[in-house]
Amino acid sequence: MKRLFAISFLWLFLAPLFAIQAQEGIQPRIAFSDVWARANADTPQDEVPAGEATAVYMRIVNLSDAEVALVGVSTPAAETIQLHQAVMDGDIMRMQPMTEAPIIAAGESLNFEMAGSHIMLLGAQPLVAGTAFPVTLTFSGTDGGTFVETIGVPVLDFTALPTPVPAIAIGSAWARPTAADETETPVTDVSAVYLQLFSTAENDDALVEVETSAAGIAEIHESVMDGDVMRMRPLEGGLPLPAGGEATLEPGGYHIMLMDLQTPLFDGNALSMTLIFASGAEITIGVPVYDRMMMDMNHE
């Protein structure tokens, strides 16, 4: 039986002073790249030994013009979460919990990587390669306010890691749920994924294909008006991603269409997906399942 864990908020650093000049009511733009977690099980039924830990790695990119601080991380996939940093003790590298909230300067990034700072998961549920789980990160500024970004974390096999693609970052990814939870019967086997792509590459690129085991068919679609009716159709030639620019997939516009879903998409879950670009780059991402539009309305 699948183990369920209550969401545990790892820590909350609310330092009183950050040199942030964010405009009131405007959420800084945050993007992510090279996100993944180490698999700790071969099947969902495996027992994870007590005390065994795994870790999450990522690069958090602050695309706004003001610095932010990472003050909290939570996930339903583990009982306890800690931010660890690597410190040298003589000739030995040791890992120890961070004691201060890491600050990300405007236009800079924060790296969680192997043999460096990382997000430690203690008491994690079985994490199988090819799956994904949601993680919520809380950020803060000088005005005392906070904002959250929920991301999906793909679980990867440590022995078969993909080539990092630091020139492309992902932001605001989400998939429409087909049911609120496991007690509800899905009303459809179709969903959509939305996200933002940010490029720091020197050459133009394009998102040309999507692969996921969550759906029998995954296609990049565009929304077009046919008289008074909005219709969706496959996008020919892929979605352009200009050098140093961005591309947005959003409701009413470009989106990734998921058809023939292999399993219902419940609010609070996540799915694994690989984005394939014309340049040959492939990025495996996790996509959290929730209604971002409804969440944004509730925050207004």
C-alpha positions in Angstrom: 0.0 0.0 0.0 1.3 3.4 -0.9 2.6 5.2 2.1 1.3 8.7 2.6 3.2 11.3 4.6 1.9 14.5 5.9 3.5 17.5 4.4 6.4 18.6 6.6 7.8 22.1 6.5 11.5 21.7 6.8 12.6 24.9 8.4 11.6 28.6 8.2 14.3 31.2 8.4 12.6 34.6 8.7 15.7 36.8 8.9 14.5 40.4 9.5 16.7 42.2 6.9 17.2 41.4 3.2 18.3 44.1 0.8 15.3 43.6 -1.6 13.6 46.4 -3.5 10.7 44.3 -4.9 7.6 46.1 -6.1 4.6 45.6 -3.9 2.2 42.9 -5.2 4.7 41.7 -7.9 6.1 38.2 -7.4 9.7 37.9 -8.4 10.3 35.5 -11.3 12.0 32.2 -10.3 13.0 29.5 -12.7 14.7 26.1 -12.3 17.1 23.8 -14.1 18.8 20.5 -13.6 16.2 19.4 -11.1 16.3 15.8 -10.0 16.2 13.4 -7.0 18.1 10.2 -6.4 16.0 7.0 -6.6 15.9 5.0 -3.4 13.8 2.1 -4.5 13.2 -0.2 -7.5 9.4 -0.4 -7.0 6.8 1.6 -5.1 6.3 -1.5 -2.8 9.9 -1.5 -1.6 10.6 -0.8 2.0 13.0 2.1 2.5 15.4 1.3 5.4 14.8 3.5 8.5 17.3 6.3 8.6 18.2 6.1 4.9 18.3 9.4 3.2 18.2 10.6 -0.3 18.6 14.1 -1.8 17.2 16.6 -4.3 19.4 18.7 -6.5 18.5 21.7 -8.6 19.6 25.2 -9.8 17.3 28.0 -8.7 17.5 31.0 -11.0 16.4 34.5 -9.8 15.2 36.3 -12.9 13.9 39.3 -11.1 15.7 42.6 -10.4 15.7 42.1 -6.6 17.3 39.4 -4.4 15.3 36.8 -2.6 15.9 34.4 0.2 14.9 30.7 0.2 13.2 30.3 3.6 11.4 27.0 3.4 10.9 23.7 1.5 8.2 21.2 1.9 7.1 17.9 0.2 4.6 15.1 0.9 7.4 12.7 -0.2 9.4 12.8 3.0 8.9 13.2 6.8 11.8 15.6 7.3 13.7 17.9 5.0 17.0 19.7 5.7 19.1 22.0 3.6 22.7 20.7 3.8 26.0 22.3 2.9 29.4 20.8 2.3 32.2 21.9 4.6 35.8 20.8 4.8 37.0 19.4 8.1 40.7 19.1 7.5 41.0 16.7 4.5 37.4 15.4 5.0 34.3 16.8 3.4 31.4 16.8 5.8 27.7 17.6 5.3 25.9 19.8 7.9 22.6 21.6 8.0 22.5 25.2 6.9 21.9 27.7 9.7 20.9 30.7 7.6 18.5 31.1 4.7 20.5 31.2 1.4 20.0 34.5 -0.5 19.9 34.6 -4.3 21.0 37.9 -5.8 19.1 39.4 -8.7 20.1 37.7 -11.9 22.0 35.0 -10.0 21.4 31.4 -9.2 21.6 29.0 -6.2 23.0 25.6 -6.9 22.1 22.4 -5.0 24.4 19.7 -6.4 26.3 16.5 -5.6 29.3 17.1 -3.4 27.9 20.5 -2.5 24.8 22.0 -1.0 21.7 19.8 -1.4 18.2 19.2 -0.1 18.2 16.2 2.1 15.1 14.0 2.4 14.8 11.9 5.6 12.1 9.3 6.0 11.3 9.5 2.3 8.7 7.3 0.6 9.9 4.9 -2.1 11.1 7.1 -5.0 11.3 5.1 -8.2 13.2 6.2 -11.3 10.8 7.5 -13.9 8.4 9.0 -11.4 8.1 12.5 -9.9 6.9 14.2 -6.8 6.0 17.8 -5.8 8.2 20.1 -3.8 7.1 23.6 -2.6 9.7 26.2 -2.1 9.0 29.4 0.0 10.8 32.6 -0.7 10.9 35.8 1.2 11.9 39.5 0.8 12.4 42.6 3.0 8.8 43.5 3.0 8.1 40.5 5.2 6.0 38.9 2.6 6.5 35.4 1.2 5.7 33.7 -2.0 5.8 30.0 -3.1 6.8 28.1 -6.1 5.6 24.5 -6.4 7.8 22.4 -8.8 7.9 18.7 -9.8 11.0 16.8 -9.1 11.8 13.9 -11.5 13.4 10.8 -9.8 16.4 9.6 -11.7 18.8 6.6 -11.6 22.1 7.8 -10.2 23.9 5.6 -12.7 22.2 7.0 -15.8 22.0 10.7 -15.3 21.1 12.9 -18.4 23.5 15.6 -19.6 22.8 18.9 -17.8 21.3 21.7 -19.9 22.1 24.8 -17.8 21.2 27.1 -20.8 17.5 26.4 -20.4 15.5 26.9 -17.3 11.9 26.1 -16.5 9.4 28.2 -14.6 5.8 28.0 -13.5 5.2 24.4 -14.7 1.9 22.8 -13.8 -0.6 20.2 -15.1 -4.4 20.4 -14.9 -5.8 17.8 -12.5 -8.4 15.3 -13.7 -9.6 14.7 -10.2 -9.2 16.3 -6.8 -8.0 13.1 -5.1 -8.1 9.3 -5.3 -11.7 9.2 -4.0 -13.0 10.9 -7.1 -13.6 9.3 -10.5 -11.8 11.3 -13.3 -14.2 12.9 -15.8 -11.7 12.8 -18.6 -8.5 11.2 -19.8 -7.2 14.4 -21.2 -5.1 17.1 -19.5 -2.6 19.9 -20.4 0.7 21.1 -19.2 1.8 24.7 -19.0 5.2 26.2 -18.3 7.7 28.9 -19.2 11.1 28.3 -20.9 14.0 30.7 -20.3 17.1 30.6 -22.5 20.6 31.9 -21.9 22.0 30.1 -25.0 23.7 32.0 -27.8 21.6 30.3 -30.5 17.9 30.1 -31.2 16.2 26.8 -30.3 12.7 25.3 -30.4 10.8 22.8 -28.3 9.9 20.1 -30.8 8.7 17.1 -28.9 7.6 15.9 -25.5 7.7 12.4 -24.0 6.0 11.1 -20.9 4.8 7.7 -19.7 1.8 9.5 -18.1 0.0 9.7 -21.4 -0.4 7.7 -24.6 -0.1 10.9 -26.6 1.8 14.1 -25.7 1.8 16.9 -28.3 2.7 20.6 -28.4 -0.5 22.4 -29.3 -1.6 26.0 -30.2 -5.0 27.6 -29.6 -6.5 29.4 -32.6 -9.8 31.1 -33.2 -12.0 29.6 -35.9 -14.7 32.2 -36.2 -16.2 32.4 -32.7 -14.8 29.1 -31.6 -11.3 28.5 -30.1 -9.8 25.3 -31.4 -6.6 23.5 -30.5 -4.3 21.9 -33.0 -0.7 20.5 -33.1 2.0 23.1 -33.5 3.9 22.7 -36.7 7.7 23.1 -36.4 7.8 23.3 -32.7 7.7 26.2 -30.2 10.5 28.8 -30.9 12.8 29.6 -28.0 14.9 32.6 -29.1 18.5 33.0 -27.9 18.5 34.8 -24.6 14.7 34.9 -24.7 11.7 33.0 -23.4 8.7 31.1 -24.5 5.4 30.7 -22.6 2.9 27.8 -22.6 -0.3 29.0 -21.0 -4.1 28.5 -21.0 -5.5 29.9 -24.2 -2.2 29.8 -26.0 0.5 27.2 -26.5 0.4 24.2 -24.3 1.4 20.5 -24.0 -1.7 18.3 -24.6 -1.8 15.0 -22.8 -4.2 12.5 -24.3 -5.0 8.9 -23.3 -3.8 9.4 -19.8 -2.4 6.2 -18.3 -3.3 7.2 -14.8 -5.5 9.9 -13.3 -3.8 13.2 -12.4 -4.7 14.0 -8.8 -4.2 17.4 -7.3 -1.0 17.3 -5.3 0.8 14.7 -7.4 3.4 15.2 -10.1 4.4 13.6 -13.4 7.7 13.1 -15.2 8.2 14.5 -18.7 11.1 14.9 -21.1 11.3 18.0 -23.2 13.2 17.6 -26.5 14.6 20.6 -28.4 15.7 21.1 -32.0 19.3 21.5 -30.8 19.3 18.0 -29.5 19.0 19.0 -25.8 16.7 16.8 -23.7 15.5 17.9 -20.3 13.6 15.6 -17.9 11.4 17.6 -15.6 8.7 17.0 -13.0 5.4 18.7 -13.4 3.2 19.3 -10.3 -0.5 18.6 -10.7 -2.7 21.5 -9.4 -4.9 24.3 -10.8 -2.5 27.3 -10.8 -5.2 29.6 -12.2 -7.4 28.9 -9.2 -4.5 29.3 -6.9 -3.6 32.7 -8.4 -7.2 33.8 -8.1 -7.3 32.8 -4.4 -4.1 35.0 -3.8 -5.6 38.1 -5.4 
